[in-house]
Structure formats: structure tokens, C-alpha cells
Amino acid sequence: MVQGFRVDELTLRGEDWYGDDISGRTYAGCAFHDIDMTELVNRGCVFENCTFVSVRFNASKHTDAAFLSCTFRRCHFFDAEFTGCKLVGSAFRECDLRPLRVRGGDWSFVALAGADLRGSRFEDLRMREVDLTGANCAKTEFVDVDLTSAQTHRATFAGADLRGSDLSGLDPFNVELARAVIEPAQAIVIAQAMGIEVRAPRN
């Protein structure tokens, strides 16, 4: 692990970071273009206001790392793992995100509009006010996820596992929920959002 390693406002192009360990580093205001970060190991590295264009994160592993207000364009995340990471305020544009595995951490205010997340897994994390507008979340797992005030207009959750997640902001009239898996308490929340009055059984 490299301690105290910090880089500010640097542009990197075409470098090979395959299998590198970047743990403990900090990058601020940097731009990464066409970098191979396949099988990268990242424990606690911090990226602040950085831009990633055509970067390959395939099979990379990120633990307790931070990508704060970063932008990802045309990047690849096949089989990438994020554990306990913060991506608050970051945006993904035209990225290949399947299948992505995320456990713990904070992905609030992340822009995933139009993203193809089919078959990915998000577990036990905050995704408050995440933008999933038009996202394809079919058969995606959102287990114990805080989706408070998430933007889900025109998103599909067909066959998704949503158990334990906060669905209070979900508009059932503007999302696809066919065959989605939820818990009884969540069914009540969705019914109430549809204007249905839920009452106790009559004696």
C-alpha cells in the first residue's frame, strides 16, 4: 500500500494498470483515458472530481474506496466488485455495467439513467436519490437497499429481487414490476402508492 501518494489535475492516457494495486492513493481532478484497470486491486484509494473515459475496470476489486463526484464515460465494469465504497454524486454515461456486484457503502445521488444493470447485485447500501430513469434493472438484485427518493420513471424491475429495500418513492404506474420479488410490507407500500386503502381483515 502506498501511503501519502497524491496526484492533482493530471491527465493519463493509454496506460496499462492491469492487476496493479493502487491502495492508499488519492487522485483529485484527474482525467483517465483508455486505461486498462482490469483485475485492479483498490483498498481505500480516493478519486475526487475525476473523469474516466473508455477505462476498463473488468474484474477489478474496490474495497472501502471513494469515487466522489466522478464521471465515467464508455467504461467497462464486467465482473467488477465494490465493497463498502462511496460513489456519492458520480455519473455513469454509456457504460457497460454488467454484471456489477456492490455490497455496502453509499451510492447516493449517483446518475445511472438509462443504464443496463440486468443481473447485477446491490446489497446493504445507500442509494438515496439515485437516478435510475429509464434504467434496465430486470433480474437485478436490490436487497436491503435504501432507495429513498430514487428517480425510477420508465425503469424496469421485471423479475428483480427488491426484498428489504425502501420502495416508498417508487411510482408503480411508471415502472415495470412484473415478476419482481418483494416482501408483504413492501406490497402494502406499493398498494398505498396506487391509491389502494389497506385495512385489517374484517372480523
Secondary structure as GFF3:
##gff-version 3
##sequence-region A 1 203
A	DSSP	beta_strand	6	8	.	.	.	ID=ss1
A	DSSP	beta_strand	11	13	.	.	.	ID=ss2
A	DSSP	beta_strand	26	28	.	.	.	ID=ss3
A	DSSP	beta_strand	31	33	.	.	.	ID=ss4
A	DSSP	beta_strand	41	43	.	.	.	ID=ss5
A	DSSP	beta_strand	46	48	.	.	.	ID=ss6
A	DSSP	beta_strand	51	53	.	.	.	ID=ss7
A	DSSP	beta_strand	61	63	.	.	.	ID=ss8
A	DSSP	beta_strand	66	68	.	.	.	ID=ss9
A	DSSP	beta_strand	71	73	.	.	.	ID=ss10
A	DSSP	beta_strand	81	86	.	.	.	ID=ss11
A	DSSP	beta_strand	91	93	.	.	.	ID=ss12
A	DSSP	beta_strand	101	106	.	.	.	ID=ss13
A	DSSP	beta_strand	121	123	.	.	.	ID=ss14
A	DSSP	beta_strand	141	143	.	.	.	ID=ss15
A	DSSP	alpha_helix	184	193	.	.	.	ID=ss16
###
